[in-house]
């Protein structure tokens, strides 16, 4: 009972963050946490889409608060759900008051989080045809289980049309096909995950992949955890990827491929 009361106190304290401010903490290259929103490439009216809030290198995170901003003329937030990392955590949100395009979410766990994964999900509905509806992390503050503030980088997401590069489809015979993605700058490895680089089969199912790095982190190698089966797939690189210096990828890219 005492632990639950403590979590409730932390949540109440965090939800009052507009009353006071915290010192901004700059993330260092070697040791920082990344919190990112994925992008969903859906432009049609009346569609339900889910945005994941994903954390990499959570640094024993035990509590936090986030505020998201978006244009309520284009999309409407419908639901906030716990991700796998917060399945037993206490979570509070102000979704009922989100008509102005702002959502405030606070969370607290009994133990610190050390694994990468989804903190929570937000379901949106598109209110009209959408070319680009950015979703911005306008405020983020997180703490470990000793109440130390955690340095972090934020990566915003969006809902809208795919506006990026499309490579010509390719056909391969290798069921363990690796894809090497080259970047002009070394990438922030904490932004390389199954939210920023995806492989989807023809039925829309996500394929589990591993990531490795070459060429001084300028090349990301995408490898399937299991062998591909014969069929068609799409590899997508989203704009959520950051360089080590914090620059965000300007455009997404994708390529269709078929395993024969």
N, C-alpha and C positions, 0 to 999 in steps of 0.2 A: 504493500500500500504506500509506503514511504517513497519508493521509486516513482510511482505514478504521480504522486503529489509534486515531486521534484520536477518531473517532466512538464507537468501542467504549469508550474511556476516559470520554467524556462520559456515555454511557449508564450505565456502572458507577457513576459518581459520583452521577448523578441517582437511581438506584434505591436509594441509601443515604440518602435525604433525611430519614428518620425520626431519624437520628443528630444532625442539626443543623437549625436553622430559619433561615428568611430573613425579613427585614423585610417586613411587608405594605406594598404600594404602592397608594396610592389612585389610581383612574382619574380623569382630568380629562375635562371635557365635550368639549374640542376635539380631544383626541388620546388615544385609548385603544383597546385591542384587546378584542374580545368573543369569547368561546368559548362556544358554546351546544350543548346537546343538543336534538334535536327531540323532539316528542311523537308517539306512535303510538296512534291510537284503535282499539285492539283489546282486546276483553274476553273472548274465548272461550278455553277451555282447550286446550292442545296446539298452539298456533299459534307459528310462527316469525316474529319481527319484527326489523327492523333499526333501530338507533338510530345516527344520524349525529352525529359530533362536528365541528362547523362553526366556522371562524374567520373573523371579519371584521376588516379593518385589521390584518393580522398583524405589522406593524412590523418587517419583516426578521427574523422569528423563525427561529432556527436549531436550537433544542433546547428540550425541556421535559419535564415530568413531570406526570401527572394521576392522581388517585385518585378512583374512582367508588364510591358506596355505594348499595345497593338491598336490598330484603327478599328473601332467598333462598327464602322460603316461597311466593312468588308467581311469581317469574321466575328463570330460570337462564341465565347467560351461556354461550354455546356457542362463539363464535369472535370473534376480533378481526382486522380486515383493514385494509390501508392504503387511504386515500382518494387522490384525484388529486393532492393537494399533497405527499403523502409516498411517492409511487410508487417513488422511488429512495433513500429514507431508510432508516436503521437504526432498527428498532422492536423493543422488548422489552416483554413483558407477563407477568403472573403468573396467567394464566387457570386453570392447573391447581390453584392454591391459592385460587380464588375462591369456594369453597363457603360461606364466611362472609359473602358478600354484598359483598365489596370487590375491586375490580380496580385494579391499579397498572399504568400504561402510561408508558413513557419513549421518547423519540424524539430523533434528531439527524440533521441534514442537512449536506451539504457546503457548501451556500450558503443564505443567508437566504431566507425566503419573503415575498413582497410581494403576492401575489394572495389574494383571498377564495376559500374553498372548503372541501371536506371533508378533515379531517386523517386520520381513520380511522373505521371503522364497527365496531359491536358487534352481533352477532346474539344475540338472546335467545329462549328458549322459555318460553311461559306454562305454569305448572305447575297452575294452577287458574283458574277464572273470576275475572277481575280487574276490579274497579271502579276502583282507582287504585293503581298501583305506581310511586312516585316513584323517579327515578334522579338522585342528587345528586352534583355535583362537590364532593367534600369537601376536595380539595387541588388546587391548580394553581400551577405556577411555570414561567415561560418566559423564554428568553434570546435576545437577538439574536446576530449573528455576531461581535460584539465582547464577548460575555459580559455584557452589561448586562441587568439584569432588566427585563421588559416589564410595564408596568401593564396591568391587564385587568379586565374584568367577566365574571362567570360566570352562565350561564343554565341552570338545571336542566331536565330533561325528565321524561317519565313514559310508562308504558304503561297503558292502561285504557280504560274507557268514555268516550265523548264526553259531557262534562257542560258544555254551554254553550248559547248562544243559536242558534236556527235561524230564519232569515227565510223568509217565504213565497216559493215558487219564482217566478221571473220569466221572461218570454219577450221576447227582443229581436231586432231585424232587422239590427242593426249588427255586422258581422263584425270590427270594430275596437273593440268595446265597451270603454270604460274604467269601472272601478269606483273610486269615491271612498270611502275608509274614514276616518271621522272619530273622533278620540280627544279625550278631555277634557284631556289634557296633551300638550305637544310630545314626540314620540317620539325615542328614541335611534336615529339613522339606521343605526348599525352593527348593530342588531338587526332591520332590515328586509331580508329576503332570501328565497330560495326554500325555506328551511326553516320560516320563521315565517309566511309567507303563500304558500299554494299554490293552483293551479288544476289540477284533475284532470278528464279526460274520462270518458265512461261506461265505458271499458275499463280505467280506473285509470292511464292514462298521464299523466305530469306535462306541463303546457303551459308553455313558456318565456314568462316575463313580465318586463316592466321596471317599475321603481318610480320615482316622482317625488314631490315634496313641495310642499304648499301650506299656506297659513294658518299660517305660522310653525311648520311641521313638526307641526301638529296634524291634518293631512289627508294620507293616503298614497293616491296614484293608482296603480292597478294596470292596466297596459296590455299586451296581447299583443304579443310580438315579431313574430309573423306573424299574418295574419288567421285568425280562428276559422273552422272549417268547420261546416256544419250539424250539430247534435247537442246532447247534454246535457252539462253541466259542473257542477262543484262548486267554489266558492271558499271556502277555509277560512282563517280568521285564528286562529292558535294563541296560547296564553298565553305564548309565548316573547318577546313584545315588551316592551321596557322603555321607560319614560319617560326623558327626559334626566336627571332626578334619580335614576334607578335603580329606580323602582317598577315592578313587574311587572304585566302585564295579569291581571286576576283570573279571567276566564273566556274560553274560545275562542268563536268564532262561525262560522257557515257559511251559505251560501246556494246553492241549486241554481238554475241558469239554463239556458235553451235558446236556441240560435241557430237561427232559422228561415231 
